[in-house]
Amino acid sequence: MTSSIALYIHFPFCLSICPYCDFDRQATGFDRIDVYLRTVEREMARYAEAGEQVHSIFFGGGTPSLMTPAQVYDLLDAAHTIFDVLPDAEITLECNPGDADLQKLRGFKAAGANRLSFGIQSLDDAFLKMLGRRHTSAEARQAATWARQAGFPFNLDFMFGLPDQSLEHWQQTLDEAVGLDPHHLSCYLLTLDERVPMGRDVARGRLVLPDDDLLAGMYAATRSRLAAAGYEQYEISNWARPGHASRHNLTYWRDGAWIGVGAGAASAYDGRRWKNTPVLERYIASVEADGQALRVEDERPDRLTQMIDHVTLGLRLREGVSLDGFAARFGDNLTEVIGETGAWLTSQAFLENGGGRLRVAAEHQLITNEILVRLEEPIAAYVRRETSASQIAPR
């Protein structure tokens, strides 16, 4: 193979459902975990003949830390049998701070995991209760200590823009987060779907989120505080010590290929994108029938979709979109594709075009989505002109 891919393994089981979460997860069916994991191994096996090299494996959920080290070992053993997992592959396991003690973390290490990601979200017990998290702030701090003792590089996830959160509170959270000395920090703006309980409470006025000016202040504080602590920002919401950026997540943002296995897992592989059914029993039955999971989404993206996705994902990164890489993939000059709109955004310093890359200016990262919306129409117009020209070209 000329390039490697990422492998995502979904573990949908949670002991409880957080009121802000809209991921594919369930708080039932625990008696089916062993059957489910065997089914995941069988789904993986359908890729055996492809001979793919794998540079990262990510156990996501759900709550993968509910698995035993033996179960993690079995899944990784199957992955190594089916794929050519590179010797330096990044193998991440998501953990809930309250689910894994030092002995269990050492077991995950022995099973083959070499990176942990903890969903801390807050170090304030009142906010943790609001968010429906099962752990306490003390357990979060203890988890970071245990991860270090077990020999893991680790990530901590935090949320800002929580209901009634002040700038001073977020600044204190950042100070405490840096004090835990993680190798990687993900700091996400809380976004809520109206279909989840917290989203409904915001829509009904029961919870009040910070306004845009306060959110901008929180984001600016995040960038400055983490930079001062030696963390390098490499994506809108992600910072890492040098050499510790997530290889798995970079696969997504660099528009690379990945295979997802498990109920609800998504894939982007071999020119197609699909998502497995999130319904546990349908997933198990379909894989048992013929080795392939039932898909609830399945498409081969057209040229326009591929271009927009490539630009959308790449502009989330501080490195931006490679102009040469875009030309090699699509045969077009990105500066020409985004046309006058792109030129205006560059002249107004929303975008930067230099060093062979197009990127969002650092001070405008919080409005990346608005910038991307402006770029969609010129990209679409370019593809329409390209299509029309090909249709009238002499044969």
C-alpha positions as CSV (number, residue, x, y, z in Angstrom):
1,M,0.0,0.0,0.0
2,T,1.3,3.5,-0.8
3,S,-0.2,5.1,2.4
4,S,-1.5,4.0,5.7
5,I,-5.0,4.4,7.2
6,A,-6.6,4.8,10.6
7,L,-8.8,2.2,12.4
8,Y,-11.6,3.3,14.7
9,I,-13.2,0.7,17.1
10,H,-16.5,1.8,18.6
11,F,-17.6,0.6,22.0
12,P,-21.2,2.1,22.5
13,F,-21.8,1.1,26.1
14,C,-22.1,3.6,28.9
15,L,-23.2,3.2,32.5
16,S,-25.2,6.4,32.2
17,I,-26.1,8.9,29.4
18,C,-24.8,12.5,29.7
19,P,-27.4,15.1,29.0
20,Y,-25.3,16.9,26.4
21,C,-24.2,13.8,24.5
22,D,-25.5,13.1,20.9
23,F,-23.0,10.3,20.1
24,D,-24.1,6.7,19.4
25,R,-24.2,5.1,22.8
26,Q,-26.5,3.1,25.1
27,A,-26.8,2.4,28.8
28,T,-28.3,-1.0,28.3
29,G,-27.4,-4.4,26.9
30,F,-24.3,-5.0,29.0
31,D,-25.0,-8.8,28.9
32,R,-24.2,-8.6,25.2
33,I,-20.7,-7.0,25.4
34,D,-18.9,-10.3,24.8
35,V,-21.1,-11.1,21.8
36,Y,-20.6,-7.5,20.5
37,L,-16.8,-7.7,20.7
38,R,-16.7,-10.9,18.9
39,T,-18.9,-9.4,16.2
40,V,-16.5,-6.4,15.9
41,E,-13.7,-8.8,15.3
42,R,-15.7,-10.5,12.6
43,E,-16.5,-7.2,10.9
44,M,-12.8,-6.4,11.0
45,A,-12.0,-9.7,9.3
46,R,-13.7,-8.7,6.1
47,Y,-10.8,-6.3,5.4
48,A,-8.1,-9.0,5.7
49,E,-7.4,-9.3,2.0
50,A,-6.9,-5.5,1.6
51,G,-3.5,-5.7,3.3
52,E,-3.8,-2.2,4.7
53,Q,-1.2,-0.6,6.8
54,V,-2.6,1.1,10.0
55,H,-0.9,4.0,11.7
56,S,-3.4,4.6,14.4
57,I,-6.1,2.7,16.3
58,F,-8.7,4.6,18.4
59,F,-11.1,3.0,20.9
60,G,-14.0,5.5,21.1
61,G,-17.5,5.4,22.6
62,G,-19.4,5.1,24.6
63,T,-17.0,4.3,27.4
64,P,-14.3,2.0,26.2
65,S,-12.7,1.9,29.7
66,L,-15.6,-0.3,30.7
67,M,-13.8,-3.1,28.8
68,T,-11.4,-5.4,30.6
69,P,-7.7,-5.3,29.6
70,A,-8.2,-8.9,28.2
71,Q,-11.0,-7.7,25.9
72,V,-8.8,-4.8,24.7
73,Y,-6.0,-7.3,24.1
74,D,-8.2,-9.6,22.0
75,L,-9.4,-6.7,19.8
76,L,-5.8,-5.5,19.3
77,D,-4.6,-9.0,18.6
78,A,-7.3,-9.4,15.9
79,A,-6.4,-6.0,14.5
80,H,-2.7,-7.0,14.2
81,T,-3.7,-10.2,12.5
82,I,-6.0,-8.6,10.0
83,F,-4.1,-5.4,9.3
84,D,-0.4,-4.5,9.0
85,V,-0.3,-2.4,12.2
86,L,2.8,-0.3,12.1
87,P,5.3,-0.8,14.9
88,D,5.0,2.9,16.0
89,A,1.2,3.0,15.6
90,E,-0.7,5.3,18.0
91,I,-3.2,3.2,19.9
92,T,-5.6,5.4,22.0
93,L,-8.3,4.3,24.5
94,E,-10.9,6.7,25.7
95,C,-11.4,6.5,29.5
96,N,-13.9,7.8,32.0
97,P,-11.9,9.0,35.0
98,G,-14.0,7.0,37.4
99,D,-13.8,3.7,35.6
100,A,-10.1,2.8,35.7
101,D,-7.7,2.5,38.6
102,L,-3.9,2.2,38.3
103,Q,-4.0,-1.6,38.0
104,K,-6.5,-1.4,35.2
105,L,-4.6,1.3,33.4
106,R,-1.4,-0.9,33.6
107,G,-3.5,-3.7,32.2
108,F,-4.5,-1.6,29.2
109,K,-0.8,-0.7,28.7
110,A,0.1,-4.4,28.7
111,A,-2.8,-5.1,26.3
112,G,-1.2,-2.8,23.7
113,A,-2.7,0.6,24.2
114,N,-0.1,3.4,24.3
115,R,-2.2,6.5,24.7
116,L,-5.2,7.5,26.9
117,S,-7.8,10.2,26.4
118,F,-9.9,11.2,29.5
119,G,-13.2,12.9,29.2
120,I,-12.7,15.3,32.1
121,Q,-14.9,18.2,30.8
122,S,-14.6,20.2,34.0
123,L,-12.7,20.3,37.3
124,D,-15.7,21.8,39.1
125,D,-18.0,19.3,40.8
126,A,-21.1,21.5,40.3
127,F,-20.5,21.7,36.6
128,L,-19.7,17.9,36.5
129,K,-23.1,17.3,38.1
130,M,-24.8,19.6,35.6
131,L,-23.1,17.7,32.7
132,G,-24.2,14.3,34.1
133,R,-20.6,13.1,34.6
134,R,-20.2,10.2,36.9
135,H,-16.7,11.2,38.1
136,T,-15.7,13.9,40.6
137,S,-13.0,16.5,40.2
138,A,-10.8,14.5,42.7
139,E,-11.2,11.4,40.6
140,A,-10.2,13.4,37.5
141,R,-7.0,14.5,39.1
142,Q,-6.3,11.0,40.3
143,A,-6.8,9.6,36.8
144,A,-4.2,11.9,35.4
145,T,-1.7,10.8,38.2
146,W,-2.4,7.1,37.5
147,A,-2.0,7.6,33.7
148,R,1.4,9.1,34.3
149,Q,2.4,6.3,36.7
150,A,1.2,3.7,34.2
151,G,3.5,5.2,31.6
152,F,0.9,6.7,29.3
153,P,1.0,9.9,27.3
154,F,-2.5,11.2,27.8
155,N,-5.1,13.7,26.6
156,L,-7.6,15.6,28.7
157,D,-10.9,16.8,27.2
158,F,-12.5,20.0,28.6
159,M,-15.5,22.0,27.7
160,F,-15.9,25.8,27.9
161,G,-19.0,28.0,27.3
162,L,-20.9,26.1,29.9
163,P,-24.2,27.6,31.2
164,D,-23.5,30.5,33.5
165,Q,-19.7,30.0,33.3
166,S,-17.6,33.1,33.8
167,L,-14.3,34.0,32.1
168,E,-12.6,33.8,35.5
169,H,-13.9,30.3,36.1
170,W,-12.6,29.1,32.7
171,Q,-9.2,30.7,33.3
172,Q,-9.0,28.9,36.7
173,T,-9.9,25.6,34.9
174,L,-7.1,26.2,32.4
175,D,-4.6,26.8,35.2
176,E,-5.7,23.6,36.9
177,A,-5.6,21.6,33.6
178,V,-2.0,22.7,32.9
179,G,-1.1,21.8,36.5
180,L,-2.1,18.2,35.7
181,D,0.7,18.2,33.0
182,P,-1.1,16.3,30.2
183,H,0.6,15.7,26.9
184,H,-2.4,16.9,25.0
185,L,-5.4,19.1,25.7
186,S,-8.7,19.3,23.8
187,C,-10.8,22.3,24.7
188,Y,-14.2,22.3,23.0
189,L,-16.9,24.9,22.9
190,L,-20.1,23.3,24.3
191,T,-22.5,22.8,21.4
192,L,-25.9,21.3,22.0
193,D,-28.4,19.6,19.8
194,E,-32.0,20.4,20.8
195,R,-32.8,16.7,20.8
196,V,-30.6,16.1,23.9
197,P,-31.8,17.1,27.4
198,M,-29.4,20.1,27.9
199,G,-30.3,21.3,24.4
200,R,-34.0,21.3,25.2
201,D,-33.3,23.2,28.5
202,V,-31.4,25.9,26.7
203,A,-34.1,26.2,24.0
204,R,-36.7,26.6,26.8
205,G,-34.6,29.2,28.7
206,R,-33.9,27.0,31.7
207,L,-30.2,27.2,31.0
208,V,-28.4,30.2,29.7
209,L,-25.2,29.9,27.6
210,P,-22.5,32.6,27.6
211,D,-22.8,35.3,24.8
212,D,-20.5,35.5,21.8
213,D,-18.2,38.1,23.4
214,L,-17.7,36.0,26.5
215,L,-17.0,32.9,24.3
216,A,-14.4,34.9,22.3
217,G,-12.7,35.9,25.5
218,M,-12.6,32.3,26.8
219,Y,-11.1,31.1,23.5
220,A,-8.5,33.9,23.5
221,A,-7.6,32.9,27.1
222,T,-7.3,29.3,26.0
223,R,-4.8,30.1,23.3
224,S,-2.7,32.4,25.4
225,R,-2.6,30.3,28.5
226,L,-1.8,27.1,26.7
227,A,0.9,28.7,24.5
228,A,2.5,30.1,27.7
229,A,2.6,26.6,29.1
230,G,4.4,25.2,26.1
231,Y,1.4,23.6,24.2
232,E,1.3,24.0,20.5
233,Q,-2.1,24.6,18.9
234,Y,-2.5,22.4,15.8
235,E,-6.3,22.4,15.4
236,I,-9.1,24.7,16.4
237,S,-9.8,22.8,19.6
238,N,-6.6,20.9,20.2
239,W,-3.2,21.6,21.7
240,A,-0.2,19.3,22.3
241,R,3.3,19.2,23.7
242,P,5.8,18.9,20.8
243,G,5.5,15.5,19.2
244,H,2.2,14.6,20.9
245,A,-0.5,15.7,18.3
246,S,-3.0,13.0,17.8
247,R,-2.1,11.0,14.7
248,H,-5.6,9.5,14.6
249,N,-7.4,12.8,14.6
250,L,-5.0,14.3,12.1
251,T,-6.1,11.5,9.8
252,Y,-9.6,13.0,9.8
253,W,-8.5,16.6,9.5
254,R,-6.1,15.8,6.7
255,D,-8.9,14.1,4.8
256,G,-7.3,10.7,5.1
257,A,-8.8,7.3,4.9
258,W,-10.1,5.4,7.9
259,I,-12.1,2.2,8.6
260,G,-14.6,2.3,11.5
261,V,-15.9,-0.9,13.0
262,G,-18.7,-1.4,15.6
263,A,-22.3,-0.3,16.0
264,G,-22.6,3.4,14.8
265,A,-19.0,3.6,13.5
266,A,-18.4,5.7,10.5
267,S,-15.8,5.1,7.7
268,A,-14.2,7.0,4.8
269,Y,-12.4,4.4,2.7
270,D,-11.9,3.4,-0.9
271,G,-13.8,6.4,-2.2
272,R,-16.9,5.8,-0.1
273,R,-18.3,7.1,3.2
274,W,-20.7,5.1,5.3
275,K,-22.0,4.6,8.8
276,N,-23.0,1.4,10.4
277,T,-26.3,1.0,12.1
278,P,-26.2,2.2,15.7
279,V,-28.8,-0.3,16.8
280,L,-26.9,-3.1,18.6
281,E,-29.0,-6.1,17.7
282,R,-29.3,-5.1,14.1
283,Y,-25.5,-4.6,13.9
284,I,-24.8,-8.0,15.5
285,A,-27.4,-9.8,13.3
286,S,-26.1,-8.2,10.0
287,V,-22.4,-9.0,10.7
288,E,-23.3,-12.6,11.8
289,A,-25.2,-13.0,8.5
290,D,-22.5,-12.1,6.0
291,G,-19.6,-10.3,7.8
292,Q,-20.7,-6.8,6.8
293,A,-22.6,-4.4,9.1
294,L,-25.9,-3.0,8.0
295,R,-25.3,0.6,6.8
296,V,-27.7,3.5,7.6
297,E,-25.6,5.9,5.4
298,D,-23.6,5.0,2.3
299,E,-22.4,7.3,-0.4
300,R,-19.6,7.9,-2.9
301,P,-19.1,11.7,-2.6
302,D,-19.1,13.7,-5.8
303,R,-16.3,16.0,-6.8
304,L,-17.9,19.1,-5.2
305,T,-18.5,17.3,-1.9
306,Q,-14.9,16.1,-1.9
307,M,-13.5,19.5,-2.6
308,I,-15.6,21.2,0.1
309,D,-14.8,18.5,2.7
310,H,-11.1,18.7,1.9
311,V,-11.1,22.5,2.4
312,T,-13.4,22.4,5.4
313,L,-11.3,19.8,7.3
314,G,-7.9,21.3,6.4
315,L,-8.8,24.8,7.5
316,R,-9.5,23.5,11.0
317,L,-5.7,22.9,11.2
318,R,-3.1,25.5,12.0
319,E,-1.1,24.1,9.1
320,G,-4.0,24.8,6.8
321,V,-4.6,23.2,3.4
322,S,-1.5,22.4,1.2
323,L,-1.9,24.0,-2.2
324,D,0.3,21.4,-3.8
325,G,-1.7,18.6,-2.0
326,F,-5.0,20.1,-3.3
327,A,-3.6,20.3,-6.8
328,A,-2.3,16.8,-6.7
329,R,-5.7,15.4,-5.5
330,F,-8.0,17.5,-7.6
331,G,-5.9,18.8,-10.5
332,D,-6.9,22.4,-9.7
333,N,-5.3,25.5,-8.2
334,L,-7.1,26.2,-4.9
335,T,-6.5,29.9,-5.1
336,E,-8.4,29.9,-8.4
337,V,-11.1,27.6,-7.0
338,I,-12.0,30.0,-4.2
339,G,-11.8,33.0,-6.6
340,E,-12.7,36.5,-5.6
341,T,-14.2,35.5,-2.3
342,G,-11.0,33.8,-1.3
343,A,-9.0,36.8,-2.4
344,W,-11.2,39.1,-0.4
345,L,-11.0,37.0,2.8
346,T,-7.2,37.0,2.3
347,S,-7.1,40.8,1.8
348,Q,-9.1,41.3,5.0
349,A,-6.7,39.0,6.9
350,F,-9.3,36.3,7.6
351,L,-7.3,33.9,5.5
352,E,-3.5,33.7,5.1
353,N,-1.9,32.4,1.9
354,G,1.8,31.7,2.2
355,G,4.4,29.1,2.3
356,G,2.4,26.9,0.0
357,R,-0.6,26.8,2.3
358,L,-4.0,28.4,2.9
359,R,-5.0,28.8,6.5
360,V,-7.4,30.7,8.8
361,A,-5.6,33.5,10.6
362,A,-5.0,32.6,14.2
363,E,-7.1,35.5,15.6
364,H,-10.1,34.4,13.5
365,Q,-10.2,30.7,14.3
366,L,-13.4,31.1,16.3
367,I,-15.3,32.1,13.2
368,T,-13.9,29.4,11.0
369,N,-17.4,28.0,10.3
370,E,-18.5,31.4,9.0
371,I,-15.4,31.6,6.7
372,L,-16.2,28.1,5.4
373,V,-19.8,29.0,4.6
374,R,-18.5,31.9,2.5
375,L,-16.1,29.6,0.6
376,E,-18.8,27.0,-0.3
377,E,-20.4,29.0,-3.1
378,P,-17.3,29.9,-5.0
379,I,-16.2,26.3,-4.8
380,A,-19.6,25.1,-6.1
381,A,-19.5,27.7,-8.9
382,Y,-16.0,26.6,-10.0
383,V,-17.2,22.9,-10.1
384,R,-20.3,23.9,-12.1
385,R,-18.1,25.8,-14.7
386,E,-15.7,22.9,-14.8
387,T,-18.6,20.5,-15.4
388,S,-20.2,22.7,-18.1
389,A,-16.9,23.0,-19.9
390,S,-16.4,19.3,-20.0
391,Q,-19.8,18.7,-21.4
392,I,-19.4,21.1,-24.3
393,A,-15.8,20.1,-25.1
394,P,-15.3,18.6,-28.5
395,R,-15.3,14.9,-28.6
